[in-house]
């Protein structure tokens, strides 16, 4: 079990990762993150939602994404998301199946 200090450090590291992905590197596409690392911003928002559920807090997928992204998915897509290539989509299908499954 992590100590309170470890929890604070973990939370600070998460906030820094979130800032990095949402402010510093908006150019990095979710599909590329998923294809290379097996997770993306949407995964992080889903993990946020799952952590809330473990605490008895109901949160929809859209609510979790808006909390993580700091905006709606529609706003994110309009501002930062580019059209994926066929190769990216093909790699994504494999990465999603391996890392996320049917969630």
C-alpha positions as CSV (number, residue, x, y, z in Angstrom):
1,X,0.0,0.0,0.0
2,X,1.5,3.4,-1.0
3,X,2.1,5.9,1.7
4,X,0.3,9.3,1.6
5,X,3.5,10.9,0.2
6,X,3.8,8.3,-2.5
7,X,0.1,8.9,-3.4
8,X,0.9,12.7,-3.6
9,X,3.9,12.0,-5.9
10,X,1.9,9.7,-8.1
11,X,-0.9,12.2,-8.4
12,X,1.7,15.0,-9.3
13,X,3.3,12.7,-11.9
14,X,-0.2,12.0,-13.4
15,X,-1.0,15.7,-13.5
16,X,2.3,16.4,-15.3
17,X,1.6,13.6,-17.8
18,X,-1.8,15.1,-18.4
19,X,-0.4,18.6,-18.9
20,X,2.3,17.2,-21.3
21,X,-0.3,15.4,-23.4
22,X,-3.0,18.1,-23.3
23,X,-0.9,21.3,-23.6
24,X,2.7,20.5,-24.6
25,X,2.2,17.8,-27.2
26,X,-1.2,18.3,-28.7
27,X,0.5,17.3,-32.0
28,X,0.8,13.7,-30.9
29,X,-2.2,11.8,-32.2
30,X,-4.0,9.3,-30.0
31,X,-3.9,6.7,-32.7
32,X,-0.1,6.9,-32.8
33,X,0.2,6.7,-29.0
34,X,-2.0,3.6,-29.0
35,X,-0.1,2.0,-31.9
36,X,3.3,2.6,-30.2
37,X,2.6,2.5,-26.5
38,X,-0.7,0.5,-26.2
39,X,-2.5,3.4,-24.5
40,X,-3.7,6.9,-25.4
41,X,-5.5,9.9,-23.9
42,X,-8.8,8.0,-24.1
43,X,-7.3,5.2,-22.1
44,X,-6.2,7.6,-19.4
45,X,-9.6,9.1,-19.2
46,X,-11.1,5.5,-19.0
47,X,-8.7,4.7,-16.2
48,X,-9.9,7.9,-14.5
49,X,-13.5,6.7,-14.9
50,X,-12.6,3.2,-13.6
51,X,-10.9,4.7,-10.5
52,X,-14.0,6.8,-9.8
53,X,-16.2,3.7,-10.1
54,X,-13.9,1.9,-7.5
55,X,-14.7,4.8,-5.1
56,X,-18.5,4.5,-5.9
57,X,-18.5,7.6,-8.0
58,X,-20.7,7.4,-11.2
59,X,-19.0,9.0,-14.2
60,X,-19.9,8.5,-17.8
61,X,-17.2,8.0,-20.5
62,X,-18.0,11.5,-21.8
63,X,-17.7,13.1,-18.4
64,X,-14.3,11.3,-17.8
65,X,-13.0,12.4,-21.1
66,X,-14.0,16.0,-20.5
67,X,-12.3,16.0,-17.1
68,X,-9.1,14.6,-18.6
69,X,-9.1,16.6,-21.8
70,X,-10.4,19.8,-20.3
71,X,-12.8,20.1,-23.1
72,X,-15.4,18.0,-24.9
73,X,-14.2,15.2,-27.3
74,X,-15.8,17.2,-30.2
75,X,-13.7,20.3,-29.3
76,X,-10.5,18.1,-29.0
77,X,-11.2,16.5,-32.4
78,X,-11.9,19.8,-34.1
79,X,-8.8,21.5,-32.7
80,X,-6.2,18.7,-32.7
81,X,-7.2,15.4,-34.3
82,X,-6.1,14.7,-37.8
83,X,-7.5,12.1,-40.2
84,X,-5.9,8.7,-39.7
85,X,-4.3,6.8,-42.6
86,X,-5.2,3.3,-43.6
87,X,-2.0,2.0,-42.1
88,X,-2.6,3.8,-38.8
89,X,-6.2,2.4,-38.6
90,X,-4.9,-1.1,-39.4
91,X,-2.2,-0.9,-36.7
92,X,-4.8,0.5,-34.3
93,X,-7.1,-2.5,-34.6
94,X,-4.3,-4.8,-33.5
95,X,-3.1,-2.5,-30.7
96,X,-6.7,-2.0,-29.4
97,X,-7.4,-5.7,-29.4
98,X,-4.1,-6.4,-27.6
99,X,-4.3,-3.6,-25.0
100,X,-7.9,-2.8,-24.5
101,X,-10.0,-5.7,-25.7
102,X,-13.8,-5.2,-25.6
103,X,-13.9,-2.4,-23.1
